[in-house]
Amino acid sequence: MPMRARPPRRPTDLRPWRMAALLLLALAGAAPLRPVAAQAAGPDGLKAEVVYRALMFVNWPAEREHGRALQLCTAGDSGLETALQGLAGRSIRHLAIEVRRLARPDQLAGCHLLYLSEPRPAWRALLDRQPVLVLSDQAGMLDQGAMLNLQIEDGRIVFDVDLDAVRRAGLAISAKLLRLARYVRHPATSP
């Protein structure tokens, strides 16, 4: 009996978790991925993994990259905050990841990334021109100070970047990461 060739799968045929895994692979290049753990963790675990992979493509000013730790700070109660705690102990480049929860904006010293689950106007003034990447996963947060905003769209994890805010903070994001973004806001597209 002759063997039939299976028709190739279209990207729209893939399950949502497979699309997320493909995004993670694209972000990571050839870096090893923990697919079983990511799948078991659900959407927040996948978002945390996307954050981890995205951080590989962010550069802070030289004085901020010296030391032993990359500090991920959180200020908000959500599933993503819990999932980000799971990144503690992993490393990016030469920096080990430390995760700490902040209760007040005056505790920002040393943070490389700040996760906000909701708008916080009092924090926004302190973050102005600080080398801190502000992350959120709530709709509309690019207008509230987030620089990297994760969303779920059609069962996939996508992200938007406010490149102007990133540059004002003195950070640099690789073009490799920007190409994967759903939307990049820069001076020409800002309102």
ZINORWO-V379779 format. One record per residue. RES is the residue in one small letter. PHI is phi in whole degrees, -180 to 180 (999 if undefined). OMEGA is omega as a letter, one per 30 degrees, with the letter a starting at -180 (none if undefined). Layout:
BEGIN
res=[RES	RES]
phi=[PHI	PHI]
omega=[OMEGA	OMEGA]
END
This chain:
BEGIN
res=[m	p	m	r	a	r	p	p	r	r	p	t	d	l	r	p	w	r	m	a	a	l	l	l	l	a	l	a	g	a	a	p	l	r	p	v	a	a	q	a	a	g	p	d	g	l	k	a	e	v	v	y	r	a	l	m	f	v	n	w	p	a	e	r	e	h	g	r	a	l	q	l	c	t	a	g	d	s	g	l	e	t	a	l	q	g	l	a	g	r	s	i	r	h	l	a	i	e	v	r	r	l	a	r	p	d	q	l	a	g	c	h	l	l	y	l	s	e	p	r	p	a	w	r	a	l	l	d	r	q	p	v	l	v	l	s	d	q	a	g	m	l	d	q	g	a	m	l	n	l	q	i	e	d	g	r	i	v	f	d	v	d	l	d	a	v	r	r	a	g	l	a	i	s	a	k	l	l	r	l	a	r	y	v	r	h	p	a	t	s	p]
phi=[999	-70	-83	-97	-77	-76	-63	-65	-78	-85	-55	-73	-81	-76	-69	-55	-69	-71	-63	-64	-64	-64	-62	-62	-64	-65	-68	-90	68	-96	-65	-65	-118	-104	-65	-65	-65	-65	-67	-70	-78	80	-59	-68	-65	-67	-62	-63	-67	-63	-60	-58	-67	-65	-62	-66	-109	-111	-119	-97	-54	-52	-66	-86	-93	-85	125	-112	-134	-106	-94	-98	-108	-125	-144	163	-104	-163	-64	-68	-60	-63	-66	-65	-59	-69	-82	-57	95	-75	-133	-129	54	-101	-108	-77	-86	-118	-120	-139	-96	-106	-99	-135	-65	-74	-96	-68	-53	91	-71	-98	-132	-125	-94	-116	-88	-157	-61	-138	-56	-64	-78	-60	-64	-72	-83	-55	63	-92	-78	-125	-81	-96	-118	-149	-134	-108	-58	81	-74	-63	-80	-112	110	-70	-104	-131	-126	-89	-142	-108	-134	52	77	-118	-90	-125	-145	-117	-129	-99	-65	-63	-65	-60	-67	-61	-80	83	-99	-130	-116	-62	-61	-60	-73	-62	-65	-88	-70	-70	-148	-121	-92	-138	-49	-69	-109	-72	-70]
omega=[a	l	l	l	l	l	a	l	l	l	a	l	a	l	a	a	l	l	l	l	l	l	l	l	l	l	a	a	a	a	a	a	l	a	a	l	a	a	a	a	a	a	a	l	l	l	l	l	l	l	a	a	a	a	l	a	l	l	l	l	a	a	l	a	l	a	a	a	l	a	l	a	a	l	l	l	l	l	l	l	l	l	l	l	l	l	a	l	l	a	l	a	a	a	l	a	l	l	l	a	a	l	a	a	l	l	a	a	l	a	l	l	l	l	l	l	a	l	l	a	a	a	a	a	l	a	a	l	l	a	a	l	a	a	l	l	l	a	l	a	l	l	a	l	l	l	l	a	l	l	l	a	a	l	a	l	l	l	l	a	l	a	l	l	l	a	l	l	l	l	l	l	a	l	l	l	a	l	a	a	l	a	l	l	l	a	a	a	a	l	none]
END
